[in-house]
């Protein structure tokens, strides 16, 4: 696996899979770009960076999904069989499907003293890879479990078992990683130099300069009344509180 080297602000780049996985784990969705008949396409999808499952997992499609075992790290994409990228992966024997997958978290609004100093604090991971359609029902089931627990940890264990026919209604694409990079920005804004004789005087009232922390907030569960008697579990309440606290703490930490 070769790094996708950064061309600007190279000091902000890292190239290890652990850093990329951390960004993907913190994002509910990622954007998957590919070329279809010469036209660029981009889709929001659930993308999980995890250890590759061996095809020998077949035969395990009934009963609890097994935990992942050690293997190469890949990206699994979860989608409907009619999705165009799934159709292309199904035809990949004719031409390999190359994708670029991006996950980004914005952690703050960085407000400088001049327009060209404004930016964001952020974490962004980019992965380039080659697609293969997963045919194993057992592996698809494992990925379905991982997707469910990506939305809410331990949720798979709290809900009813997946209907067997639903596994056939889901497609999973395995993306072998060809290259990756992670780019981050943290800290306060830079103050842009100005030539006051050429550019004019500073504002009489100095602008506020600093960082406005940004974080994703999970709200209180909304009850739709679909299953009478169901209660919000301690697991779900705990996850909402922990995730909100973690996101807020990180955004405030990197602001300084």
ChimeraX attribute file (.defattr): number of C-alpha atoms within 10 A of each C-alpha:
attribute: neighborCount
match mode: 1-to-1
recipient: residues
	/A:1	12
	/A:2	11
	/A:3	15
	/A:4	17
	/A:5	14
	/A:6	15
	/A:7	7
	/A:8	8
	/A:9	10
	/A:10	10
	/A:11	10
	/A:12	13
	/A:13	19
	/A:14	20
	/A:15	20
	/A:16	13
	/A:17	20
	/A:18	13
	/A:19	17
	/A:20	23
	/A:21	19
	/A:22	14
	/A:23	19
	/A:24	26
	/A:25	17
	/A:26	15
	/A:27	18
	/A:28	15
	/A:29	18
	/A:30	20
	/A:31	17
	/A:32	22
	/A:33	18
	/A:34	17
	/A:35	15
	/A:36	12
	/A:37	6
	/A:38	7
	/A:39	7
	/A:40	9
	/A:41	14
	/A:42	14
	/A:43	15
	/A:44	14
	/A:45	15
	/A:46	20
	/A:47	27
	/A:48	24
	/A:49	21
	/A:50	20
	/A:51	15
	/A:52	19
	/A:53	22
	/A:54	15
	/A:55	13
	/A:56	10
	/A:57	15
	/A:58	14
	/A:59	11
	/A:60	16
	/A:61	18
	/A:62	13
	/A:63	7
	/A:64	13
	/A:65	18
	/A:66	14
	/A:67	10
	/A:68	15
	/A:69	11
	/A:70	11
	/A:71	11
	/A:72	12
	/A:73	17
	/A:74	21
	/A:75	24
	/A:76	26
	/A:77	25
	/A:78	20
	/A:79	18
	/A:80	14
	/A:81	15
	/A:82	11
	/A:83	11
	/A:84	14
	/A:85	26
	/A:86	22
	/A:87	14
	/A:88	20
	/A:89	22
	/A:90	19
	/A:91	14
	/A:92	16
	/A:93	10
	/A:94	9
	/A:95	9
	/A:96	14
	/A:97	21
	/A:98	18
	/A:99	23
	/A:100	20
	/A:101	24
	/A:102	23
	/A:103	24
	/A:104	20
	/A:105	19
	/A:106	17
	/A:107	27
	/A:108	24
	/A:109	19
	/A:110	22
	/A:111	22
	/A:112	20
	/A:113	19
	/A:114	15
	/A:115	9
	/A:116	11
	/A:117	15
	/A:118	18
	/A:119	16
	/A:120	24
	/A:121	23
	/A:122	18
	/A:123	22
	/A:124	19
	/A:125	25
	/A:126	22
	/A:127	24
	/A:128	22
	/A:129	19
	/A:130	19
	/A:131	23
	/A:132	21
	/A:133	20
	/A:134	19
	/A:135	15
	/A:136	19
	/A:137	22
	/A:138	23
	/A:139	25
	/A:140	25
	/A:141	24
	/A:142	20
	/A:143	23
	/A:144	20
	/A:145	20
	/A:146	22
	/A:147	21
	/A:148	15
	/A:149	14
	/A:150	19
	/A:151	15
	/A:152	14
	/A:153	15
	/A:154	16
	/A:155	18
	/A:156	20
	/A:157	12
	/A:158	11
	/A:159	9
	/A:160	8
	/A:161	11
	/A:162	13
	/A:163	8
	/A:164	12
	/A:165	8
	/A:166	9
	/A:167	16
	/A:168	14
	/A:169	11
	/A:170	16
	/A:171	22
	/A:172	25
	/A:173	23
	/A:174	22
	/A:175	28
	/A:176	21
	/A:177	21
	/A:178	17
	/A:179	18
	/A:180	23
	/A:181	22
	/A:182	28
	/A:183	20
	/A:184	19
	/A:185	21
	/A:186	19
	/A:187	17
	/A:188	20
	/A:189	21
	/A:190	17
	/A:191	14
	/A:192	12
	/A:193	9
	/A:194	12
	/A:195	9
	/A:196	9
	/A:197	7
	/A:198	7
	/A:199	8
	/A:200	9
	/A:201	10
	/A:202	13
	/A:203	8
	/A:204	6
	/A:205	6
	/A:206	8
	/A:207	12
	/A:208	9
	/A:209	16
	/A:210	19
	/A:211	25
	/A:212	17
	/A:213	22
	/A:214	20
	/A:215	19
	/A:216	15
	/A:217	13
	/A:218	11
	/A:219	9
	/A:220	9
	/A:221	10
	/A:222	7
	/A:223	11
	/A:224	7
	/A:225	8
	/A:226	7
	/A:227	8
	/A:228	8
	/A:229	6
	/A:230	9
	/A:231	8
	/A:232	10
	/A:233	11
	/A:234	9
	/A:235	13
	/A:236	16
	/A:237	12
	/A:238	11
	/A:239	16
	/A:240	18
	/A:241	14
	/A:242	12
	/A:243	15
	/A:244	16
	/A:245	13
	/A:246	13
	/A:247	18
	/A:248	17
	/A:249	13
	/A:250	14
	/A:251	23
	/A:252	17
	/A:253	13
	/A:254	17
	/A:255	22
	/A:256	12
